[in-house]
């Protein structure tokens, strides 16, 4: 959805640029072996850290898109909704960690001074990376929580 | 010569020294050469900013100078730009100069140097160039990051149709990088080994959010790109105009023309500048702006509207007098006073725009189909009187005003509605009646049409009906029927009545409509005439009446098939003898009946003519329901008595009877017709629509026919739907039925009687134990013919006989007596096929009647067959045993039967005496296993009595066997 507003190449069918990464955003892609070997604390803290970064990045992307696509309120609303969902998930994960007796990592500024002064194209790129990682991290979080649920039934 | 040489040497030396001096003078630095040259880069605008100063200028000294600036790209020898910059230089002044590069500065190194010359008339001796400054190198690539490649420029804003140069700079020369514009690969040219340049000519606007240009390497490098914001060319504002409504605020409007298609932050802004006051305001809107009128009475205004964006600036001007641009506000407090049925006074107020202004107001009044327009000069309050209005009519009034002295624009309309008062109805209602005589009384139904709005002059509340008996003038009656009734029913006697009908509203009464009603409905028999309908109705005409007629009335029903008829009428004047009756209710295929009445001078209506017709005739949609009767082998009768001619969609002219037969022969009175399905049949034509029976004759017995009866009209026949099938009977079956049916009935009756009296019949005809003395049959015979036969005596007995006839074949036939001398069983076995003449006769004594009789048997020459003991019976069940038994019983006593064809003839014991019949055994019985059983009528000893049973075990049976193979 977000890509449709950005023009070519982002809106091209099947567009994918896995090489585009943001140093401030931990990638969700992980090998199955590594993922499976994670203990509960690592698993939850990875996800918690990722969604913390995602909430901040989604805020940045929302600001970017307000400049780039001011005439697309639906896009802006979706980004805002995604950010709120990430924040909600973050709160739920904190509750799980508390329930499991795990320490909650402190909230930190993941963005730093990076984003300002980026060109329009760079802002489109980082919007793509953030929304892509949001999707990947959501998928991974589902699997994380499913694993934990199987481990702690009831 | 030597002297000449010395002189020459001296001259050369002098010349040389002069040259040396001159060269020394020339090589000396110019006192006002550019110094401290610094180059600044503005990547966003692709600009180089040069900053330098000129030293050695005296205090307050100003000098006109020319600076020649040279710019090279990639290498110093590749000069791409030379420009002379003239300016006046002051003491201690820092000079600036900018240059915009077509190529993004990041794409290549740039080198800049400059030199100066004095271009001042005050110091003409200094007017030659100084030395070049040293090359200043600008190399932005050095400050780039560590990415594999970069694309420049970043986020460029250009106008549609301009040319743009883009480049990528790669860290490595091995990178194979492709660049795309909106997904289409661009062809570039290599500027340096690691730099490629793409020239985009006449770039087009694609979308407001910019055009993406991106590059990517073939080694999995991430994509890099730029967004090119292409703006449409900013146009000059159109229709710039300013006006005021209240002389305190000017409202300026304009048409911004087509949008530049840029994001809001890049879009153009509008500025309003007034030159007389020197005031300027930034407009918040794209198409209008407010301007506060100065409190000091400034009359003239000179506005400049400027539209400006990053790329272009457009301005328009407007000079005007404030008082000529007054656009008054809409009037208010529009009121109507003194509203009567025909007059009204309208008042309104206007906003004051100054003490000295007079407004011209335009008032319009819209009634029903009329417009009244007035122009009124107004200073504060407006007033206008309207006369000649229609009663009880809603009028819509509107008023607008403009500056009367300097017309600029009308104000908006202010609208107000009002309704005039009611007045008494102006016309008498149109009244008609329908009279029926019921049991000596007249039931008069009065109808009237509601008055039109123009005639009613208000809301009709009720109708007054005054019934005046003309025969007894003293008696009159008043009825009041509330609206909106359009009729009423009156029960009157046979007297003559005059009825007055008036319509009443809240103000008054209409003129009366008068009609005379008598007991005679006036529906004398007149001939009905057919009329042809047209598209717009029925054109009716009638004969003018010789006497005095006050008018004519045409009457009809809008819905003649409906239960309510919906009576309609049309009144015409006495001189009119034709009219066109039209109604929205008229439908094709419906018969309408019109009655034309004349109204006498005494106001008595009387029927003149009747007309009937269809607005449009339609072909019949249904065929009659035909009943077939009197079916004979040669004819049948068709009947459709229930078919109503009047309710058909057109005038029925007659009927067609179609008859299909296999023979296909058409008799006289019919003609061959081909139906739509190519079937051939006979068509009978009935020209009288009232003839609703038809006899189809000349048919063949036992033949299959199909018939169809369909009406025909001027517009066609009914549908050729399903034919009715009929098969004629044969000629004799009716006769046979007349005979057979009574016979069957009689037989049945007899059978029933026999069944009911079965016991009696049995006793009488065939009792279980026959007793000749009790035989009523015999007694009957005896009494009539021969009394001696009442009881058969022994001497009367004619013994049964079996004749064995010889046959030509020599097969031996024998009857063998069983070993038991008492056997009484005889088996008669047929032998050969044909009877060949007389042969030896074997006579059996029949012991039919009683033991005594059997004991004293004396007839025939065949010995009595003894009765077989019971123990022998089992042997007889098989044919072989049977054969043996026969052989033993009879062969010995009879001796050898002569060879030849043999047959057995059985002669009934009664036959000779009573009838003489004898049975000849079938020589070749058709049934292979026929076994006729002869039940010997013989009394047996009581000890051997047993219930009669079938089969070979029966004690007293003679069986005729037909199985030839057992007989030798």
Boltz contact constraints between the chains, C-beta under 6 A:
constraints:
  - contact:
      token1: [A, 7]
      token2: [B, 212]
      max_distance: 6.0
  - contact:
      token1: [A, 8]
      token2: [B, 182]
      max_distance: 6.0
  - contact:
      token1: [A, 8]
      token2: [B, 183]
      max_distance: 6.0
  - contact:
      token1: [A, 8]
      token2: [B, 212]
      max_distance: 6.0
  - contact:
      token1: [A, 9]
      token2: [B, 214]
      max_distance: 6.0
  - contact:
      token1: [A, 17]
      token2: [B, 223]
      max_distance: 6.0
  - contact:
      token1: [A, 19]
      token2: [B, 220]
      max_distance: 6.0
  - contact:
      token1: [A, 19]
      token2: [B, 222]
      max_distance: 6.0
  - contact:
      token1: [A, 20]
      token2: [B, 222]
      max_distance: 6.0
  - contact:
      token1: [A, 68]
      token2: [B, 209]
      max_distance: 6.0
  - contact:
      token1: [A, 69]
      token2: [B, 209]
      max_distance: 6.0
  - contact:
      token1: [A, 70]
      token2: [B, 264]
      max_distance: 6.0
  - contact:
      token1: [A, 119]
      token2: [B, 154]
      max_distance: 6.0
  - contact:
      token1: [A, 119]
      token2: [B, 155]
      max_distance: 6.0
  - contact:
      token1: [A, 120]
      token2: [B, 155]
      max_distance: 6.0
  - contact:
      token1: [A, 120]
      token2: [B, 227]
      max_distance: 6.0
  - contact:
      token1: [A, 121]
      token2: [B, 225]
      max_distance: 6.0
  - contact:
      token1: [A, 121]
      token2: [B, 226]
      max_distance: 6.0
  - contact:
      token1: [A, 121]
      token2: [B, 227]
      max_distance: 6.0
